Amino acid sequence: MKIVSTPTSSLRFVQLAAAVLFLRPYSPDLNPIEKAWTKLKNIRRRLPTLTRDTFDSAVALAMDNISTADISAWTSFAGYSVAST
């Protein structure tokens, strides 16, 4: 849904001292959570998951393999600034 779609409405927002931010279209390639889900699913697929316990163990192992470096890289690639705390 486009709320600000005309130059006139954009100008009006600026006159009201409001900032107009144009966001890029949604892309799964630029969404860090999509990268995390992909890595998690790829690791889980390589492990036996025939029972609930083995499935839970596989998911826990996959989650443990997603590092802070992975998250930082995916977030930076998506164009977000990453601040260390």
C-alpha positions as CSV (number, residue, x, y, z in Angstrom):
1,M,0.0,0.0,0.0
2,K,1.4,3.4,-1.0
3,I,0.6,6.2,1.4
4,V,2.9,8.8,-0.1
5,S,2.7,8.4,-3.8
6,T,2.6,11.9,-5.3
7,P,5.0,14.8,-5.2
8,T,2.3,17.0,-3.8
9,S,1.7,14.8,-0.8
10,S,5.5,14.4,-0.2
11,L,5.8,18.2,-0.3
12,R,3.0,18.6,2.2
13,F,4.8,16.2,4.6
14,V,8.0,18.2,4.3
15,Q,6.1,21.5,4.9
16,L,4.8,19.9,8.2
17,A,8.4,19.2,9.2
18,A,7.9,15.4,8.8
19,A,10.5,13.2,7.3
20,V,9.6,11.2,4.3
21,L,11.4,7.9,4.0
22,F,11.0,5.9,0.9
23,L,11.5,2.2,1.7
24,R,12.7,-0.2,-0.9
25,P,10.4,-3.1,-1.9
26,Y,10.4,-6.2,0.2
27,S,13.1,-8.7,-0.8
28,P,13.7,-12.0,1.1
29,D,17.4,-11.6,0.0
30,L,17.6,-8.5,2.2
31,N,15.8,-9.9,5.2
32,P,18.2,-11.3,7.8
33,I,15.7,-13.7,9.3
34,E,15.3,-15.4,6.0
35,K,19.1,-16.1,6.0
36,A,18.8,-17.5,9.5
37,W,15.9,-19.8,8.6
38,T,17.8,-21.0,5.5
39,K,20.9,-21.9,7.6
40,L,18.8,-23.6,10.3
41,K,16.8,-25.7,7.8
42,N,19.9,-26.7,5.9
43,I,21.6,-28.0,9.0
44,R,18.4,-29.7,10.3
45,R,17.9,-31.5,6.9
46,R,21.3,-33.2,7.3
47,L,20.4,-34.7,10.7
48,P,18.0,-37.6,11.6
49,T,14.6,-36.3,12.7
50,L,12.3,-39.3,12.8
51,T,11.2,-38.7,16.4
52,R,10.2,-35.6,18.3
53,D,13.3,-35.9,20.5
54,T,15.7,-36.2,17.5
55,F,13.9,-33.3,15.8
56,D,14.2,-31.1,18.9
57,S,17.9,-32.0,19.2
58,A,18.5,-31.2,15.5
59,V,16.8,-27.8,15.8
60,A,18.8,-27.0,19.0
61,L,22.0,-28.0,17.2
62,A,21.2,-25.9,14.2
63,M,20.4,-22.9,16.4
64,D,23.7,-23.3,18.2
65,N,25.4,-23.1,14.8
66,I,24.1,-19.7,14.0
67,S,26.8,-17.4,15.3
68,T,26.9,-13.8,16.2
69,A,29.2,-13.3,13.2
70,D,26.5,-14.8,10.9
71,I,23.8,-12.4,12.3
72,S,26.1,-9.4,12.0
73,A,27.0,-10.3,8.4
74,W,23.4,-10.9,7.4
75,T,22.3,-7.7,9.0
76,S,25.0,-5.6,7.4
77,F,24.4,-7.1,4.0
78,A,20.7,-6.1,4.3
79,G,21.8,-2.5,4.8
80,Y,21.2,-2.1,8.5
81,S,23.9,-0.6,10.8
82,V,25.1,-3.0,13.4
83,A,26.1,-1.5,16.7
84,S,28.1,-3.6,19.2
85,T,26.9,-3.3,22.8
